[in-house]
């Protein structure tokens, strides 16, 4: 394997030609799951080595799914039909965005991304010295590249949604799928229009993103396409959308991102059959009791086992990784010296909200030093919290994931108040990332272990 040092010493043109092959080999050798490797290798070759997305011509991808027709047009999925009805009512028009706003990508007063996004000091240490204008132009180019990847990803989601609509076998699902196609088409429209009319620059698709889309489009299973679309959108795009929404000071882009992110939050509500009520543009409300009840019902219907009157007493840690939970009955554990039950787990999710109970167990033992921020939430800031509760989802410690308000409590983020769109997206993002980590194998997506072998023992209700 060629090292980075060897590549750095090669002539620029030779290095440029070799790097895709080196990157492809590195990615494939880092994947420990043979099944995943076999599945992704063809797409990896097409994207990383052949660079099919950068040849300047439309890309053709063969599809292998079956298209399912039903000439009786049954109405046998009332919940899905209700989702279809709601989705129609919540459509918005990209033309209604404030396109009359003048956008100067190099304006330091309203930057697309903040000046400090790029580490210009690091460039100077390497002998690259830019003028003030060159720095602003580089920042604008980086922003254009990021928005270009958003656009390419939305095109992938558009075609994936169309394929799911073709392949799903219940007719009401096809009608609802059609609204998802419209949503993704609108996202393609507004991102492309912004890049074309405001940024005047469009970059080619990133090779790694091409690999994901290529594998997704060519898979023959509609349910895998649906799951893959959710992982791609929730696991990759939502965090990026939220980050740019938080960073940008350009009002036109901020409104655009707000509407796109809102579509994803509304689809989460629709997925649990909780009816949102529009109050004003960009603001929807839902009955709190109905939302909580719908979440519980959908979770149980999906196979979740709820252990009532049960507390987590402990975490199991082995070789620097959380590998399970120690539980006991509430009344027994509080009054009698009865041995608890240990549950082995490939991943443990702390969704205990403000208490961040499982994270607190590790923090008190010094296991989170250098991994998590100050304990406790910051002051209320609903706007920032709505984004950071999604962006901060991840592993607080190998094997221990955080989502929801636990993210804010663990990382010192702001309180949010009764704002639930980000909370739902936080849970969906956690599910997507954990699913991907379990597929790739332990340690593939998380932080490296630091200490292991501790026996943790703290009662937490």
C-alpha positions as CSV (number, residue, x, y, z in Angstrom):
1,X,0.0,0.0,0.0
2,X,1.3,3.4,-0.9
3,X,1.6,5.7,2.1
4,X,0.6,9.3,2.1
5,X,4.3,10.3,2.4
6,X,5.1,8.4,-0.9
7,X,2.1,10.0,-2.6
8,X,3.2,13.4,-1.5
9,X,6.5,13.0,-3.2
10,X,5.1,11.9,-6.6
11,X,4.5,14.4,-9.4
12,X,1.1,16.0,-9.2
13,X,-0.4,14.3,-12.4
14,X,0.8,10.8,-11.3
15,X,-0.5,11.3,-7.8
16,X,-3.9,12.5,-9.2
17,X,-4.2,9.3,-11.2
18,X,-3.1,7.0,-8.4
19,X,-5.2,8.4,-5.5
20,X,-8.6,7.0,-6.6
21,X,-7.1,3.5,-6.7
22,X,-5.3,3.9,-3.4
23,X,-8.5,5.2,-1.7
24,X,-10.6,2.4,-3.1
25,X,-8.2,-0.3,-1.8
26,X,-8.0,1.4,1.6
27,X,-11.8,1.6,2.0
28,X,-12.2,-2.1,1.0
29,X,-9.5,-3.3,3.3
30,X,-11.0,-1.4,6.2
31,X,-14.4,-3.1,5.8
32,X,-14.4,-6.3,8.0
33,X,-17.8,-7.5,7.0
34,X,-17.4,-9.8,3.9
35,X,-21.0,-9.6,2.9
36,X,-21.0,-5.8,2.9
37,X,-17.7,-5.9,0.9
38,X,-19.2,-8.1,-1.7
39,X,-22.3,-6.0,-2.0
40,X,-20.5,-2.6,-2.2
41,X,-17.4,-3.6,-4.2
42,X,-19.0,-3.2,-7.7
43,X,-20.3,0.2,-6.8
44,X,-16.9,1.1,-5.3
45,X,-15.2,0.2,-8.5
46,X,-17.6,2.3,-10.6
47,X,-17.4,5.3,-8.3
48,X,-13.9,5.4,-6.8
49,X,-11.9,3.9,-9.7
50,X,-13.8,4.5,-12.9
51,X,-15.3,7.7,-11.5
52,X,-18.5,7.3,-13.5
53,X,-20.0,10.4,-11.9
54,X,-17.2,12.7,-13.2
55,X,-17.2,11.8,-16.9
56,X,-19.3,14.8,-18.0
57,X,-22.1,12.7,-19.4
58,X,-25.3,11.3,-17.9
59,X,-24.8,8.2,-15.9
60,X,-26.8,5.0,-16.6
61,X,-27.4,2.6,-13.8
62,X,-29.3,-0.7,-14.5
63,X,-32.2,-1.3,-12.2
64,X,-33.0,-4.9,-11.0
65,X,-36.2,-4.4,-9.0
66,X,-39.6,-5.7,-10.0
67,X,-42.3,-3.1,-10.8
68,X,-45.6,-4.2,-9.1
69,X,-48.9,-3.3,-10.7
70,X,-52.3,-3.8,-9.2
71,X,-55.2,-3.3,-11.6
72,X,-57.8,-3.5,-8.8
73,X,-56.6,-0.3,-7.0
74,X,-57.4,-1.6,-3.5
75,X,-57.9,0.8,-0.6
76,X,-56.8,-1.7,2.0
77,X,-54.2,0.3,3.9
78,X,-56.2,3.1,5.7
79,X,-53.2,4.4,7.7
80,X,-51.1,4.7,4.5
81,X,-54.0,6.4,2.7
82,X,-54.2,8.9,5.6
83,X,-50.5,9.6,5.3
84,X,-51.0,10.3,1.6
85,X,-53.8,12.7,2.3
86,X,-51.7,14.6,4.9
87,X,-48.6,14.7,2.7
88,X,-50.7,16.3,-0.1
89,X,-51.9,19.1,2.2
90,X,-48.4,19.9,3.4
91,X,-46.7,20.4,0.1
92,X,-45.0,23.8,-0.5
93,X,-43.9,25.6,-3.6
94,X,-40.2,26.3,-4.2
95,X,-41.2,29.5,-6.1
96,X,-42.5,30.9,-2.8
97,X,-39.0,31.2,-1.4
98,X,-37.5,34.7,-1.3
99,X,-35.6,34.4,-4.6
100,X,-35.5,38.2,-5.0
101,X,-32.8,38.4,-2.3
102,X,-29.4,39.3,-3.8
103,X,-26.7,36.8,-2.8
104,X,-23.0,37.7,-3.0
105,X,-21.1,34.5,-2.0
106,X,-18.0,36.6,-1.2
107,X,-19.8,39.1,1.1
108,X,-18.1,38.9,4.5
109,X,-21.1,40.5,6.1
110,X,-23.4,37.6,5.2
111,X,-21.1,34.7,4.6
112,X,-22.5,31.4,3.2
113,X,-20.2,29.6,5.7
114,X,-18.2,31.4,8.4
115,X,-14.7,32.6,7.8
116,X,-13.2,30.3,10.4
117,X,-14.7,27.2,8.7
118,X,-11.4,26.9,6.8
119,X,-8.2,26.7,8.8
120,X,-6.2,29.3,6.9
121,X,-3.5,29.3,9.5
122,X,-2.8,25.6,8.7
123,X,-2.5,26.6,5.1
124,X,0.0,29.3,5.9
125,X,2.1,26.8,7.9
126,X,2.3,24.8,4.6
127,X,3.5,27.9,2.7
128,X,0.1,28.7,1.2
129,X,-0.7,32.4,1.7
130,X,-3.9,33.8,0.5
131,X,-5.1,37.4,0.3
132,X,-8.3,38.4,2.0
133,X,-10.2,38.2,-1.3
134,X,-8.8,34.7,-2.1
135,X,-9.8,33.4,1.3
136,X,-13.4,34.6,0.8
137,X,-13.4,33.1,-2.7
138,X,-12.1,29.8,-1.3
139,X,-14.8,29.8,1.4
140,X,-17.5,30.5,-1.3
141,X,-16.1,27.6,-3.4
142,X,-16.2,25.2,-0.4
143,X,-19.8,26.2,0.2
144,X,-20.7,25.6,-3.4
145,X,-19.1,22.2,-3.2
146,X,-21.1,21.3,-0.1
147,X,-24.4,22.5,-1.7
148,X,-23.5,20.6,-4.9
149,X,-23.3,17.4,-2.9
150,X,-26.7,18.2,-1.2
151,X,-28.1,18.5,-4.7
152,X,-26.6,15.2,-6.0
153,X,-27.8,13.4,-2.9
154,X,-31.3,14.7,-3.3
155,X,-31.3,13.5,-6.9
156,X,-30.3,10.0,-5.6
157,X,-33.1,10.2,-3.0
158,X,-35.5,11.3,-5.8
159,X,-34.8,8.2,-8.0
160,X,-34.7,5.9,-5.0
161,X,-38.2,7.1,-3.9
162,X,-39.4,6.6,-7.4
163,X,-38.1,3.0,-7.4
164,X,-39.7,2.3,-4.0
165,X,-43.0,3.6,-5.4
166,X,-42.7,1.3,-8.3
167,X,-41.8,-1.8,-6.3
168,X,-43.9,-1.6,-3.1
169,X,-46.7,-4.1,-3.2
170,X,-49.6,-2.2,-1.5
171,X,-51.3,0.4,-3.6
172,X,-51.9,3.0,-0.9
173,X,-48.1,2.8,-0.3
174,X,-47.6,3.7,-3.9
175,X,-49.7,6.8,-3.5
176,X,-47.8,7.9,-0.4
177,X,-44.5,7.1,-2.1
178,X,-45.6,9.5,-4.9
179,X,-45.6,12.4,-2.4
180,X,-42.1,11.5,-1.3
181,X,-41.0,11.6,-5.0
182,X,-42.5,15.1,-5.2
183,X,-40.7,16.2,-2.0
184,X,-37.4,15.0,-3.3
185,X,-38.0,16.6,-6.7
186,X,-38.7,19.9,-5.0
187,X,-35.5,19.6,-3.0
188,X,-33.6,19.0,-6.3
189,X,-35.3,22.1,-7.8
190,X,-34.5,24.5,-5.0
191,X,-30.9,23.4,-4.4
192,X,-30.2,23.5,-8.2
193,X,-31.8,26.9,-8.5
194,X,-29.8,28.3,-5.7
195,X,-26.5,27.0,-7.1
196,X,-27.4,28.2,-10.6
197,X,-28.8,31.7,-9.8
198,X,-27.0,32.6,-6.6
199,X,-23.7,30.7,-6.5
200,X,-23.1,30.4,-10.2
201,X,-21.1,27.3,-9.7
202,X,-21.8,23.5,-9.6
203,X,-19.3,20.8,-8.6
204,X,-19.3,17.2,-9.7
205,X,-20.6,14.5,-7.4
206,X,-18.2,13.2,-4.7
207,X,-17.0,9.7,-5.5
208,X,-18.1,8.3,-2.2
209,X,-21.6,9.7,-2.5
210,X,-21.7,8.2,-6.0
211,X,-20.9,4.7,-4.5
212,X,-23.8,5.0,-2.1
213,X,-26.3,6.1,-4.7
214,X,-25.1,3.5,-7.2
215,X,-25.5,0.6,-4.7
216,X,-28.9,1.9,-3.6
217,X,-30.3,2.3,-7.1
218,X,-29.1,-1.1,-8.3
219,X,-30.3,-3.1,-5.3
220,X,-33.3,-5.3,-6.3
221,X,-35.2,-5.2,-2.9
222,X,-37.7,-2.4,-2.3
223,X,-37.4,-2.6,1.5
224,X,-33.6,-2.3,1.3
225,X,-34.0,0.7,-1.0
226,X,-36.3,2.3,1.5
227,X,-34.0,1.6,4.4
228,X,-31.0,2.8,2.4
229,X,-32.8,6.0,1.5
230,X,-33.5,6.7,5.1
231,X,-29.9,6.0,6.1
232,X,-28.6,8.2,3.3
233,X,-31.0,11.1,4.0
234,X,-31.0,10.8,7.8
235,X,-27.5,9.6,8.4
236,X,-25.7,11.7,5.9
237,X,-27.8,14.6,4.7
238,X,-29.7,15.8,7.8
239,X,-26.6,16.4,9.9
240,X,-25.1,18.3,7.0
241,X,-28.3,20.3,6.4
242,X,-28.5,21.2,10.1
243,X,-24.8,22.2,10.3
244,X,-25.0,24.5,7.3
245,X,-28.3,25.9,8.6
246,X,-26.6,26.8,11.9
247,X,-23.5,28.2,10.2
248,X,-24.9,30.3,7.4
249,X,-25.7,34.0,7.7
250,X,-27.2,34.2,4.2
251,X,-31.0,34.6,4.7
252,X,-32.1,33.1,1.4
253,X,-30.2,29.9,2.0
254,X,-31.3,29.7,5.7
255,X,-35.0,29.8,4.6
256,X,-34.3,27.2,1.9
257,X,-32.7,24.8,4.4
258,X,-35.4,25.4,6.9
259,X,-38.1,24.2,4.5
260,X,-36.1,21.2,3.4
261,X,-35.4,20.1,7.0
262,X,-39.1,20.6,7.8
263,X,-40.1,18.1,5.1
264,X,-38.0,15.5,6.8
265,X,-39.5,16.3,10.3
266,X,-43.0,16.1,8.9
267,X,-42.3,12.8,7.2
268,X,-41.2,11.5,10.7
269,X,-44.6,12.6,12.2
270,X,-46.5,11.0,9.3
271,X,-44.6,7.8,9.8
272,X,-46.0,7.4,13.3
273,X,-49.5,8.6,12.3
274,X,-49.4,11.7,14.4
275,X,-51.3,14.5,12.7
276,X,-49.5,17.8,12.6
277,X,-51.5,21.0,12.4
278,X,-50.1,24.0,10.5
279,X,-50.1,27.2,12.5
280,X,-48.1,29.4,10.1
281,X,-45.5,28.8,7.4
282,X,-42.7,26.7,8.8
283,X,-44.5,26.0,12.1
284,X,-46.6,22.9,12.8
285,X,-48.0,21.7,16.1
286,X,-49.1,18.2,17.2
287,X,-51.0,17.1,20.3
288,X,-48.4,16.0,22.9
289,X,-50.5,13.1,24.3
290,X,-51.3,11.8,20.8
291,X,-47.7,12.0,19.8
292,X,-46.4,10.1,22.8
293,X,-49.2,7.5,22.5
294,X,-48.4,7.0,18.7
295,X,-44.7,6.7,19.4
296,X,-45.3,4.0,22.0
297,X,-47.8,2.1,19.8
298,X,-45.6,2.1,16.7
299,X,-42.6,1.0,18.8
300,X,-44.4,-2.0,20.2
301,X,-45.9,-2.8,16.8
302,X,-42.4,-2.8,15.4
303,X,-41.2,-5.4,17.9
304,X,-39.9,-3.3,20.8
305,X,-40.1,-5.0,24.2
306,X,-40.9,-2.6,27.0
307,X,-39.7,-3.7,30.4
308,X,-42.1,-2.0,32.8
309,X,-41.0,-1.1,36.4
310,X,-37.4,-1.9,35.5
311,X,-34.3,0.3,36.1
312,X,-30.8,0.3,34.7
313,X,-28.5,-0.3,37.6
314,X,-25.3,-0.7,35.6
315,X,-23.4,-0.9,32.3
316,X,-21.3,-3.8,31.2
317,X,-17.9,-2.7,29.9
318,X,-15.4,-5.0,28.4
319,X,-12.1,-4.1,26.6
320,X,-13.0,-0.4,26.6
321,X,-16.5,-0.9,25.1
322,X,-20.1,-0.9,26.4
323,X,-21.4,-4.4,25.7
324,X,-24.6,-4.5,27.7
325,X,-26.9,-3.3,30.5
326,X,-27.5,-4.5,34.0
327,X,-31.1,-4.3,35.0
328,X,-33.3,-5.0,38.0
329,X,-37.0,-4.7,39.0
330,X,-37.6,-1.3,40.6
331,X,-39.1,-2.5,43.8
332,X,-36.7,-5.4,44.2
333,X,-33.5,-3.5,43.4
334,X,-34.4,-0.7,45.8
335,X,-35.2,-2.9,48.8
336,X,-33.5,-6.3,48.6
337,X,-29.9,-7.4,47.8
338,X,-31.0,-9.5,44.8
339,X,-28.6,-10.1,41.9
340,X,-29.7,-8.2,38.8
341,X,-30.0,-9.5,35.2
342,X,-27.4,-8.6,32.5
343,X,-28.5,-8.0,28.9
344,X,-25.8,-8.3,26.3
345,X,-26.1,-5.8,23.5
346,X,-24.3,-4.9,20.3
347,X,-25.2,-1.3,20.9
348,X,-26.7,0.6,23.9
349,X,-28.7,3.8,23.3
350,X,-29.0,6.4,26.1
351,X,-32.3,8.2,25.3
352,X,-33.0,9.0,29.0
353,X,-33.4,12.7,28.1
354,X,-32.3,15.4,30.5
355,X,-30.9,13.0,33.0
356,X,-28.5,11.3,30.5
357,X,-28.5,8.5,33.0
358,X,-26.1,6.0,31.3
359,X,-23.7,8.7,30.2
360,X,-23.6,9.9,33.8
361,X,-22.5,6.5,35.0
362,X,-19.4,6.6,32.7
363,X,-18.7,10.3,33.4
364,X,-18.5,9.7,37.2
365,X,-15.9,7.1,36.7
366,X,-13.8,9.3,34.5
367,X,-14.4,7.3,31.3
368,X,-15.6,10.2,29.2
369,X,-12.6,12.5,29.7
370,X,-11.8,14.0,26.3
371,X,-15.0,12.4,24.8
372,X,-17.9,14.5,25.9
373,X,-18.5,18.2,26.8
374,X,-19.4,19.7,30.2
375,X,-22.2,17.9,32.1
376,X,-25.6,19.4,31.8
377,X,-27.5,21.5,29.3
378,X,-26.9,25.1,28.4
379,X,-29.5,27.9,28.5
380,X,-32.6,27.5,26.3
381,X,-32.0,28.2,22.6
382,X,-34.7,26.4,20.6
383,X,-33.3,27.4,17.2
384,X,-29.8,26.1,17.9
385,X,-31.1,23.1,19.9
386,X,-33.3,22.0,17.0
387,X,-30.2,21.4,14.9
388,X,-27.6,20.3,17.5
389,X,-29.9,17.6,18.9
390,X,-29.6,15.9,15.5
391,X,-26.0,16.8,14.7
392,X,-24.7,15.6,18.1
393,X,-26.1,12.0,17.7
394,X,-23.2,9.5,18.0
395,X,-21.2,7.4,20.3
396,X,-20.4,9.1,23.6
397,X,-18.2,6.0,24.4
398,X,-17.6,3.0,22.2
399,X,-20.9,1.0,22.3
400,X,-22.9,3.7,24.0
401,X,-24.9,6.0,21.7
402,X,-26.8,9.1,22.6
403,X,-29.9,10.7,21.1
404,X,-32.6,13.3,22.0
405,X,-32.1,15.6,24.9
406,X,-29.4,13.2,26.2
407,X,-27.2,14.7,23.4
408,X,-27.6,18.2,24.9
409,X,-27.1,16.9,28.5
410,X,-24.0,15.0,27.5
411,X,-22.4,17.6,25.3
412,X,-23.5,20.8,27.0
413,X,-26.0,21.8,24.3
414,X,-28.9,24.2,24.8
415,X,-32.3,23.3,26.2
416,X,-35.0,23.4,23.5
417,X,-38.5,23.8,25.1
418,X,-41.5,22.0,23.5
419,X,-39.8,21.6,20.1
420,X,-40.1,18.0,18.9
421,X,-39.2,18.0,15.2
422,X,-35.5,17.8,16.0
423,X,-36.2,15.2,18.6
424,X,-37.8,12.8,16.2
425,X,-35.1,13.3,13.6
426,X,-32.5,12.7,16.3
427,X,-34.0,9.3,17.0
428,X,-34.2,8.4,13.3
429,X,-30.6,9.5,12.8
430,X,-29.5,7.3,15.8
431,X,-31.3,4.3,14.4
432,X,-29.7,4.8,11.0
433,X,-26.2,5.2,12.4
434,X,-26.5,2.3,14.8
435,X,-27.8,0.1,12.1
436,X,-24.8,1.0,9.9
437,X,-22.4,0.4,12.8
438,X,-23.8,-3.0,13.5
439,X,-23.7,-3.9,9.8
440,X,-20.0,-2.8,9.5
441,X,-19.1,-4.5,12.8
442,X,-18.0,-3.1,16.2
443,X,-15.6,-0.2,16.2
444,X,-16.2,0.7,12.5
445,X,-18.2,3.8,13.2
446,X,-17.3,4.7,16.8
447,X,-14.5,6.2,18.8
448,X,-11.5,4.2,19.7
449,X,-11.5,2.6,23.2
450,X,-9.4,4.2,26.0
451,X,-10.0,2.1,29.1
452,X,-11.6,-1.2,29.7
453,X,-12.5,-3.9,32.2
454,X,-14.2,-1.6,34.7
455,X,-17.1,-2.9,36.7
456,X,-19.7,-0.1,36.8
457,X,-22.2,0.0,39.6
458,X,-24.6,2.8,40.1
459,X,-28.4,2.7,40.4
460,X,-30.3,4.9,38.0
461,X,-34.0,4.9,37.8
